[in-house]
Amino acid sequence: MLETVVCAAGTALAVVGLVSVVYALMLRLIRPKKHERYYQVLLFDEKEANACGRVSFLLTQLMCTGNIRSCTILAVDAGMKPWRRQDLEDAFGREPHVVVCTPQEAQALLFAKKDEI
């Protein structure tokens, strides 16, 4: 009986260890290079009903994977209703990793020279 319990515990620990190693390798593959800044662009038009939810989901995903330090989310207003844009600005106005902008502002951010940033 004791032998069965020890074997079961050893098997469980081996499985947890294997899953942890695979998870760490997957995170290593999907993360960008260290200290390299990049943008995640979300485009919202007049049909968008859940802009805050999409930005919040992406922000949470970046926090969970550890990429939030090197990423900025651009929430691009491509014709959103004014009150929906205001909701976005109210929800994420103080979040330094989220920028609510127009397509022209997004273009200026994306194509700015690295030494100007």
KEMAR-790802 format. One record per residue: x negated, y, z negated of N, C-alpha, C in turn; residue in one letter. Coordinates in steps of 0.001 Angstrom, whole numbers, plus 500000, padded with zeros to 6 digits. Last residue first. Example, Ala and Ser with C-alpha at 12.3 -4.5 7.8 and 13.67 -1.06 7.14 Angstrom:
BEGIN
{n_c1 487150; n_c2 497750; n_c3 492920; ca_c1 486330; ca_c2 498940; ca_c3 492860; c_c1 487100; c_c2 500030; c_c3 492130; resn S};
{n_c1 486810; n_c2 494310; n_c3 492200; ca_c1 487700; ca_c2 495500; ca_c3 492200; c_c1 486800; c_c2 496700; c_c3 492200; resn A};
END
This chain:
BEGIN
{n_c1 487611; n_c2 558158; n_c3 530000; ca_c1 488500; ca_c2 557642; ca_c3 528948; c_c1 487917; c_c2 557855; c_c3 527587; resn I};
{n_c1 485717; n_c2 558870; n_c3 531806; ca_c1 486665; ca_c2 559908; ca_c3 531420; c_c1 487527; c_c2 559465; c_c3 530247; resn E};
{n_c1 484289; n_c2 556628; n_c3 532434; ca_c1 483601; ca_c2 557631; ca_c3 531634; c_c1 484523; c_c2 558750; c_c3 531199; resn D};
{n_c1 486087; n_c2 555233; n_c3 534071; ca_c1 485777; ca_c2 554725; ca_c3 532738; c_c1 485098; c_c2 555757; c_c3 531854; resn K};
{n_c1 488576; n_c2 557175; n_c3 535748; ca_c1 487209; ca_c2 556643; ca_c3 535681; c_c1 486895; c_c2 556244; c_c3 534249; resn K};
{n_c1 491931; n_c2 556051; n_c3 536097; ca_c1 490961; ca_c2 557021; ca_c3 535587; c_c1 489584; c_c2 556365; c_c3 535555; resn A};
{n_c1 493967; n_c2 554387; n_c3 536836; ca_c1 492918; ca_c2 554637; ca_c3 537817; c_c1 491936; c_c2 555728; c_c3 537389; resn F};
{n_c1 495672; n_c2 554237; n_c3 534649; ca_c1 495121; ca_c2 553015; ca_c3 535223; c_c1 493927; c_c2 553268; c_c3 536151; resn L};
{n_c1 496397; n_c2 556909; n_c3 534095; ca_c1 495704; ca_c2 556098; ca_c3 533092; c_c1 494999; c_c2 554903; c_c3 533714; resn L};
{n_c1 497654; n_c2 557664; n_c3 536500; ca_c1 496493; ca_c2 558416; ca_c3 536027; c_c1 495707; c_c2 557621; c_c3 534983; resn A};
{n_c1 499736; n_c2 555810; n_c3 536531; ca_c1 498733; ca_c2 555784; ca_c3 537593; c_c1 497470; c_c2 556523; c_c3 537153; resn Q};
{n_c1 501171; n_c2 556698; n_c3 534317; ca_c1 500588; ca_c2 555355; ca_c3 534311; c_c1 499487; c_c2 555243; c_c3 535365; resn A};
{n_c1 502018; n_c2 559169; n_c3 535235; ca_c1 501116; ca_c2 559112; ca_c3 534081; c_c1 500424; c_c2 557747; c_c3 533994; resn E};
{n_c1 503686; n_c2 558294; n_c3 537316; ca_c1 502534; ca_c2 559142; ca_c3 537618; c_c1 501519; c_c2 559128; c_c3 536467; resn Q};
{n_c1 505703; n_c2 556822; n_c3 535979; ca_c1 504788; ca_c2 556146; ca_c3 536909; c_c1 503537; c_c2 556978; c_c3 537239; resn P};
{n_c1 505647; n_c2 557929; n_c3 532502; ca_c1 506224; ca_c2 557920; ca_c3 533845; c_c1 505272; c_c2 557166; c_c3 534773; resn T};
{n_c1 505510; n_c2 556086; n_c3 529356; ca_c1 505070; ca_c2 557080; ca_c3 530335; c_c1 505853; c_c2 556957; c_c3 531638; resn C};
{n_c1 504587; n_c2 555110; n_c3 526228; ca_c1 505765; ca_c2 555244; ca_c3 527082; c_c1 505458; c_c2 556376; c_c3 528049; resn V};
{n_c1 502226; n_c2 552968; n_c3 525001; ca_c1 502385; ca_c2 554281; ca_c3 525619; c_c1 503615; c_c2 554236; c_c3 526508; resn V};
{n_c1 500945; n_c2 551298; n_c3 522230; ca_c1 502072; ca_c2 551383; ca_c3 523171; c_c1 502174; c_c2 552815; c_c3 523669; resn V};
{n_c1 499075; n_c2 551325; n_c3 520250; ca_c1 498831; ca_c2 550416; ca_c3 521368; c_c1 499962; c_c2 550414; c_c3 522394; resn H};
{n_c1 499877; n_c2 552927; n_c3 518144; ca_c1 498793; ca_c2 553407; ca_c3 519013; c_c1 498539; c_c2 552528; c_c3 520241; resn P};
{n_c1 503082; n_c2 553767; n_c3 517304; ca_c1 502250; ca_c2 552591; ca_c3 517589; c_c1 501143; c_c2 553011; c_c3 518561; resn E};
{n_c1 504822; n_c2 555821; n_c3 517099; ca_c1 503670; ca_c2 555839; ca_c3 516196; c_c1 502740; c_c2 554650; c_c3 516406; resn R};
{n_c1 506782; n_c2 555183; n_c3 519006; ca_c1 506075; ca_c2 556457; ca_c3 519076; c_c1 504825; c_c2 556521; c_c3 518226; resn G};
{n_c1 508469; n_c2 553020; n_c3 519177; ca_c1 507035; ca_c2 552783; ca_c3 519337; c_c1 506212; c_c2 554064; c_c3 519415; resn F};
{n_c1 511107; n_c2 553941; n_c3 518683; ca_c1 510654; ca_c2 552666; ca_c3 518127; c_c1 509132; c_c2 552522; c_c3 518138; resn A};
{n_c1 511281; n_c2 556376; n_c3 520072; ca_c1 511543; ca_c2 556327; ca_c3 518632; c_c1 510966; c_c2 555065; c_c3 517999; resn D};
{n_c1 510726; n_c2 555547; n_c3 522667; ca_c1 509831; ca_c2 556507; ca_c3 522031; c_c1 510034; c_c2 556532; c_c3 520523; resn E};
{n_c1 512928; n_c2 553833; n_c3 523094; ca_c1 511553; ca_c2 553333; ca_c3 523167; c_c1 510579; c_c2 554260; c_c3 522439; resn L};
{n_c1 515033; n_c2 555691; n_c3 522854; ca_c1 514948; ca_c2 554549; ca_c3 521936; c_c1 513539; c_c2 553970; c_c3 521908; resn D};
{n_c1 514450; n_c2 557298; n_c3 525059; ca_c1 514354; ca_c2 557871; ca_c3 523713; c_c1 514277; c_c2 556772; c_c3 522654; resn Q};
{n_c1 515051; n_c2 555515; n_c3 527075; ca_c1 513662; ca_c2 555971; ca_c3 526924; c_c1 513458; c_c2 556566; c_c3 525535; resn R};
{n_c1 517779; n_c2 555357; n_c3 526614; ca_c1 516965; ca_c2 554149; ca_c3 526441; c_c1 515486; c_c2 554519; c_c3 526306; resn R};
{n_c1 518605; n_c2 557919; n_c3 527216; ca_c1 518749; ca_c2 557459; ca_c3 525835; c_c1 517971; c_c2 556165; c_c3 525577; resn W};
{n_c1 518089; n_c2 558078; n_c3 530013; ca_c1 517358; ca_c2 558914; ca_c3 529044; c_c1 517462; c_c2 558413; c_c3 527602; resn P};
{n_c1 517571; n_c2 555014; n_c3 531760; ca_c1 518512; ca_c2 555994; ca_c3 531223; c_c1 517811; c_c2 556776; c_c3 530115; resn K};
{n_c1 514715; n_c2 554779; n_c3 533927; ca_c1 515534; ca_c2 554348; ca_c3 532790; c_c1 516520; c_c2 555434; c_c3 532410; resn M};
{n_c1 512968; n_c2 555174; n_c3 536039; ca_c1 514380; ca_c2 555469; ca_c3 536229; c_c1 515276; c_c2 554971; c_c3 535107; resn G};
{n_c1 510646; n_c2 553886; n_c3 535075; ca_c1 510888; ca_c2 554035; ca_c3 536512; c_c1 512376; c_c2 554241; c_c3 536758; resn A};
{n_c1 508511; n_c2 554175; n_c3 532637; ca_c1 509897; ca_c2 554577; ca_c3 532879; c_c1 510070; c_c2 554851; c_c3 534368; resn D};
{n_c1 506446; n_c2 551723; n_c3 531395; ca_c1 506617; ca_c2 552693; ca_c3 532477; c_c1 508096; c_c2 552915; c_c3 532747; resn V};
{n_c1 504568; n_c2 551156; n_c3 528856; ca_c1 505999; ca_c2 551010; ca_c3 529129; c_c1 506355; c_c2 552105; c_c3 530132; resn A};
{n_c1 501593; n_c2 549656; n_c3 528520; ca_c1 502195; ca_c2 550799; ca_c3 529207; c_c1 503649; c_c2 550458; c_c3 529494; resn L};
{n_c1 499670; n_c2 548693; n_c3 525849; ca_c1 500888; ca_c2 548374; ca_c3 526595; c_c1 501420; c_c2 549664; c_c3 527205; resn I};
{n_c1 496296; n_c2 547926; n_c3 525653; ca_c1 497290; ca_c2 548985; ca_c3 525544; c_c1 498474; c_c2 548591; c_c3 526414; resn T};
{n_c1 493833; n_c2 545967; n_c3 523930; ca_c1 494923; ca_c2 546101; ca_c3 524908; c_c1 495797; c_c2 547310; c_c3 524593; resn C};
{n_c1 492034; n_c2 545259; n_c3 521994; ca_c1 491492; ca_c2 545710; ca_c3 523273; c_c1 492571; c_c2 545961; c_c3 524322; resn S};
{n_c1 493464; n_c2 544480; n_c3 519760; ca_c1 492401; ca_c2 545468; ca_c3 519606; c_c1 491922; c_c2 546039; c_c3 520937; resn R};
{n_c1 495193; n_c2 542441; n_c3 520498; ca_c1 495756; ca_c2 543778; ca_c3 520323; c_c1 494670; c_c2 544848; c_c3 520223; resn I};
{n_c1 494505; n_c2 539808; n_c3 520678; ca_c1 494112; ca_c2 540678; ca_c3 521785; c_c1 494532; c_c2 542129; c_c3 521586; resn N};
{n_c1 495346; n_c2 537888; n_c3 518911; ca_c1 494175; ca_c2 538675; ca_c3 518557; c_c1 493717; c_c2 539629; c_c3 519636; resn G};
{n_c1 497665; n_c2 536519; n_c3 519246; ca_c1 496490; ca_c2 535993; ca_c3 519932; c_c1 495220; c_c2 536779; c_c3 519622; resn T};
{n_c1 499427; n_c2 538082; n_c3 517753; ca_c1 499223; ca_c2 536669; ca_c3 517391; c_c1 497976; c_c2 536086; c_c3 518048; resn C};
{n_c1 499386; n_c2 540513; n_c3 519099; ca_c1 498912; ca_c2 540442; ca_c3 517721; c_c1 498589; c_c2 539004; c_c3 517318; resn M};
{n_c1 500531; n_c2 539785; n_c3 521530; ca_c1 499151; ca_c2 540272; ca_c3 521508; c_c1 498566; c_c2 540229; c_c3 520101; resn L};
{n_c1 503109; n_c2 539114; n_c3 520635; ca_c1 502275; ca_c2 538108; ca_c3 521296; c_c1 500799; c_c2 538526; c_c3 521267; resn Q};
{n_c1 503996; n_c2 541601; n_c3 519702; ca_c1 503849; ca_c2 540479; ca_c3 518772; c_c1 502949; c_c2 539398; c_c3 519353; resn T};
{n_c1 504051; n_c2 542971; n_c3 522142; ca_c1 503212; ca_c2 543463; ca_c3 521052; c_c1 502960; c_c2 542348; c_c3 520032; resn L};
{n_c1 505991; n_c2 541510; n_c3 523525; ca_c1 504614; ca_c2 541549; ca_c3 524027; c_c1 503652; c_c2 542005; c_c3 522940; resn L};
{n_c1 508237; n_c2 542042; n_c3 521885; ca_c1 507783; ca_c2 540675; ca_c3 522119; c_c1 506337; c_c2 540651; c_c3 522577; resn F};
{n_c1 508440; n_c2 544853; n_c3 522108; ca_c1 508198; ca_c2 544239; ca_c3 520808; c_c1 507674; c_c2 542811; c_c3 520950; resn S};
{n_c1 509057; n_c2 545078; n_c3 524816; ca_c1 507820; ca_c2 545676; ca_c3 524308; c_c1 507455; c_c2 545046; c_c3 522966; resn V};
{n_c1 511526; n_c2 543723; n_c3 524845; ca_c1 510408; ca_c2 543248; ca_c3 525675; c_c1 509077; c_c2 543797; c_c3 525179; resn R};
{n_c1 513069; n_c2 545282; n_c3 523065; ca_c1 512822; ca_c2 543871; ca_c3 522794; c_c1 511644; c_c2 543330; c_c3 523578; resn G};
{n_c1 513179; n_c2 547723; n_c3 524394; ca_c1 512535; ca_c2 547635; ca_c3 523074; c_c1 512189; c_c2 546194; c_c3 522732; resn C};
{n_c1 514660; n_c2 546996; n_c3 526694; ca_c1 513278; ca_c2 547468; ca_c3 526810; c_c1 512549; c_c2 547345; c_c3 525480; resn A};
{n_c1 517095; n_c2 545719; n_c3 527617; ca_c1 516392; ca_c2 545332; ca_c3 526396; c_c1 514920; c_c2 545737; c_c3 526455; resn N};
{n_c1 518157; n_c2 546505; n_c3 530012; ca_c1 519029; ca_c2 546573; ca_c3 528841; c_c1 518271; c_c2 546326; c_c3 527542; resn A};
{n_c1 517515; n_c2 548022; n_c3 533059; ca_c1 516914; ca_c2 547406; ca_c3 531868; c_c1 517797; c_c2 547614; c_c3 530649; resn E};
{n_c1 518387; n_c2 549387; n_c3 535224; ca_c1 519109; ca_c2 548166; ca_c3 534881; c_c1 518611; c_c2 547524; c_c3 533590; resn K};
{n_c1 516657; n_c2 551463; n_c3 535747; ca_c1 517969; ca_c2 551797; ca_c3 535170; c_c1 518757; c_c2 550560; c_c3 534739; resn E};
{n_c1 513490; n_c2 549920; n_c3 534782; ca_c1 514334; ca_c2 550733; ca_c3 535652; c_c1 515690; c_c2 550953; c_c3 534983; resn D};
{n_c1 510227; n_c2 549495; n_c3 533615; ca_c1 511640; ca_c2 549518; ca_c3 533248; c_c1 512404; c_c2 550438; c_c3 534201; resn F};
{n_c1 507402; n_c2 547513; n_c3 533500; ca_c1 508129; ca_c2 548477; ca_c3 534314; c_c1 509611; c_c2 548375; c_c3 533988; resn L};
{n_c1 504564; n_c2 547165; n_c3 531650; ca_c1 505965; ca_c2 546769; ca_c3 531705; c_c1 506717; c_c2 547867; c_c3 532431; resn L};
{n_c1 501257; n_c2 546167; n_c3 531688; ca_c1 502218; ca_c2 547116; ca_c3 532234; c_c1 503602; c_c2 546481; c_c3 532274; resn V};
{n_c1 498518; n_c2 546172; n_c3 529689; ca_c1 499658; ca_c2 545338; ca_c3 530050; c_c1 500742; c_c2 546327; c_c3 530486; resn Q};
{n_c1 495073; n_c2 546939; n_c3 530223; ca_c1 496455; ca_c2 547379; ca_c3 530072; c_c1 497418; c_c2 546250; c_c3 530429; resn Y};
{n_c1 491928; n_c2 546780; n_c3 528424; ca_c1 492801; ca_c2 546477; ca_c3 529543; c_c1 494224; c_c2 546905; c_c3 529205; resn Y};
{n_c1 488501; n_c2 546973; n_c3 527473; ca_c1 489855; ca_c2 547503; ca_c3 527382; c_c1 490656; c_c2 547095; c_c3 528621; resn R};
{n_c1 486361; n_c2 544783; n_c3 526025; ca_c1 486768; ca_c2 545295; ca_c3 527327; c_c1 488232; c_c2 545713; c_c3 527241; resn E};
{n_c1 485521; n_c2 543497; n_c3 523730; ca_c1 485316; ca_c2 544946; ca_c3 523831; c_c1 485649; c_c2 545503; c_c3 525217; resn H};
{n_c1 485156; n_c2 540335; n_c3 525285; ca_c1 485158; ca_c2 541157; ca_c3 524077; c_c1 484857; c_c2 542605; c_c3 524425; resn K};
{n_c1 487270; n_c2 539437; n_c3 528026; ca_c1 485947; ca_c2 539633; ca_c3 527439; c_c1 486037; c_c2 540555; c_c3 526228; resn K};
{n_c1 490524; n_c2 538042; n_c3 527154; ca_c1 489573; ca_c2 538750; ca_c3 528025; c_c1 488229; c_c2 538907; c_c3 527307; resn P};
{n_c1 491707; n_c2 534766; n_c3 526415; ca_c1 491296; ca_c2 536089; ca_c3 525950; c_c1 490368; c_c2 536739; c_c3 526965; resn R};
{n_c1 492077; n_c2 532230; n_c3 527373; ca_c1 493004; ca_c2 533265; ca_c3 527822; c_c1 492626; c_c2 534658; c_c3 527354; resn I};
{n_c1 490017; n_c2 530646; n_c3 526257; ca_c1 490155; ca_c2 530750; ca_c3 527713; c_c1 491031; c_c2 531916; c_c3 528139; resn L};
{n_c1 490439; n_c2 530842; n_c3 523525; ca_c1 489164; ca_c2 531286; ca_c3 524081; c_c1 489245; c_c2 531493; c_c3 525591; resn R};
{n_c1 492900; n_c2 529625; n_c3 523279; ca_c1 492782; ca_c2 531057; ca_c3 522999; c_c1 491489; c_c2 531621; c_c3 523579; resn L};
{n_c1 492092; n_c2 526997; n_c3 523905; ca_c1 493056; ca_c2 527695; ca_c3 524760; c_c1 492987; c_c2 529195; c_c3 524530; resn M};
{n_c1 490383; n_c2 526443; n_c3 521746; ca_c1 489862; ca_c2 526462; ca_c3 523114; c_c1 490799; c_c2 527196; c_c3 524061; resn L};
{n_c1 492227; n_c2 526537; n_c3 519618; ca_c1 491104; ca_c2 527474; ca_c3 519655; c_c1 490506; c_c2 527565; c_c3 521055; resn A};
{n_c1 493889; n_c2 524358; n_c3 520345; ca_c1 494443; ca_c2 525713; ca_c3 520247; c_c1 493323; c_c2 526758; c_c3 520330; resn Y};
{n_c1 492068; n_c2 522228; n_c3 520128; ca_c1 492685; ca_c2 522526; ca_c3 521426; c_c1 493238; c_c2 523948; c_c3 521433; resn V};
{n_c1 491542; n_c2 522380; n_c3 517353; ca_c1 490457; ca_c2 522544; ca_c3 518320; c_c1 491019; c_c2 522906; c_c3 519697; resn V};
{n_c1 494104; n_c2 521855; n_c3 516303; ca_c1 493414; ca_c2 523116; ca_c3 516005; c_c1 492291; c_c2 523393; c_c3 517006; resn S};
{n_c1 494567; n_c2 519264; n_c3 517199; ca_c1 495447; ca_c2 520347; ca_c3 517660; c_c1 494779; c_c2 521699; c_c3 517428; resn V};
{n_c1 492551; n_c2 517942; n_c3 515734; ca_c1 492539; ca_c2 517932; ca_c3 517194; c_c1 493388; c_c2 519061; c_c3 517765; resn L};
{n_c1 493427; n_c2 518391; n_c3 513085; ca_c1 492131; ca_c2 518882; ca_c3 513552; c_c1 492047; c_c2 518961; c_c3 515057; resn G};
{n_c1 495874; n_c2 517029; n_c3 513120; ca_c1 495852; ca_c2 518471; ca_c3 512854; c_c1 494533; c_c2 519077; c_c3 513330; resn V};
{n_c1 494896; n_c2 514418; n_c3 513575; ca_c1 495795; ca_c2 515052; ca_c3 514546; c_c1 495797; c_c2 516563; c_c3 514364; resn V};
{n_c1 493395; n_c2 514010; n_c3 511239; ca_c1 492740; ca_c2 513950; ca_c3 512548; c_c1 493590; c_c2 514632; c_c3 513610; resn A};
{n_c1 495391; n_c2 514161; n_c3 509280; ca_c1 494318; ca_c2 515157; ca_c3 509303; c_c1 493589; c_c2 515175; c_c3 510641; resn L};
{n_c1 496874; n_c2 511869; n_c3 509984; ca_c1 497497; ca_c2 513194; ca_c3 510015; c_c1 496434; c_c2 514290; c_c3 510074; resn A};
{n_c1 494966; n_c2 509858; n_c3 509533; ca_c1 495497; ca_c2 510063; ca_c3 510883; c_c1 496114; c_c2 511447; c_c3 511010; resn T};
{n_c1 494648; n_c2 510113; n_c3 506749; ca_c1 493511; ca_c2 510319; ca_c3 507653; c_c1 493956; c_c2 510584; c_c3 509076; resn G};
{n_c1 497236; n_c2 509441; n_c3 505905; ca_c1 496704; ca_c2 510775; ca_c3 505614; c_c1 495524; c_c2 511088; c_c3 506535; resn A};
{n_c1 497341; n_c2 506769; n_c3 506809; ca_c1 498311; ca_c2 507753; ca_c3 507301; c_c1 497800; c_c2 509175; c_c3 507078; resn A};
{n_c1 495261; n_c2 505632; n_c3 505301; ca_c1 495191; ca_c2 505625; ca_c3 506765; c_c1 496142; c_c2 506663; c_c3 507371; resn C};
{n_c1 496319; n_c2 506010; n_c3 502725; ca_c1 495045; ca_c2 506638; ca_c3 503083; c_c1 494890; c_c2 506692; c_c3 504605; resn V};
{n_c1 498610; n_c2 504400; n_c3 502909; ca_c1 498741; ca_c2 505836; ca_c3 502616; c_c1 497466; c_c2 506571; c_c3 503032; resn V};
{n_c1 497446; n_c2 501882; n_c3 503317; ca_c1 498347; ca_c2 502449; ca_c3 504320; c_c1 498485; c_c2 503957; c_c3 504141; resn T};
{n_c1 496077; n_c2 501497; n_c3 500902; ca_c1 495339; ca_c2 501531; ca_c3 502156; c_c1 496164; c_c2 502163; c_c3 503272; resn E};
{n_c1 498135; n_c2 501298; n_c3 499102; ca_c1 497245; ca_c2 502451; ca_c3 499022; c_c1 496452; c_c2 502614; c_c3 500318; resn L};
{n_c1 499178; n_c2 498806; n_c3 500000; ca_c1 500000; ca_c2 500000; ca_c3 500000; c_c1 499128; c_c2 501267; c_c3 500000; resn M};
END
